[in-house]
């Protein structure tokens, strides 16, 4: 498995200069098809539209691979200091 990154979109730029590539739904089949030409596949590696995303605080549980559940990405009302 690999996470392919690209430059950050407008929403992500204040957080980081890179972000994971998020494929458009219509590109998924082409991405996994062995016959897809390299140029077409590379064109899919672009920042996701900011309109498809939301930003908000989440639990610090997301910072550890030991945690894997919906509580990692559940929106929290405020950031609290890390207790670990």
Secondary structure, 3 states (H helix, E strand, C coil): CCCCEEECCCCCCCCCCEEECCCCHHHHHHHHCCCCCHHHHHHCCCCCCHHHCCCCCECHHHHCCCCCCHHHCCECCCCCCCCC
